[in-house]
Amino acid sequence: MLLCKQEKAGIQLNAEQADWKDDTDDESDDQELESHYMYIAKLQQIDQNEEDADLAKEHELLASLITKLKCEIDESKNRNTL
């Protein structure tokens, strides 16, 4: 931060200071990019969890419907045999 203030004030940085400042600037960019990727990964995980929950509900509903239809078919067969 001091190097940034010196640079803004027009004080020329020596080569070592300039290199160090450039390196730390890159690190903050890397950290920002990594944070962004972690955020996106978390969002995708949440979306996947919601999709899994929706699929589980749909599976339960379809299984219930199949069971009811089988019962109706069996009842219909029983009525026809009497």
Secondary structure, 3 states (H helix, E strand, C coil): CHHHHHHHCCCCCCHHHHHHHHHHHHHHHHHHHHHHHHHHHHHHHHHHHHHHHHHHHHHHHHHHHHHHHHHHHHHHHHHHHC
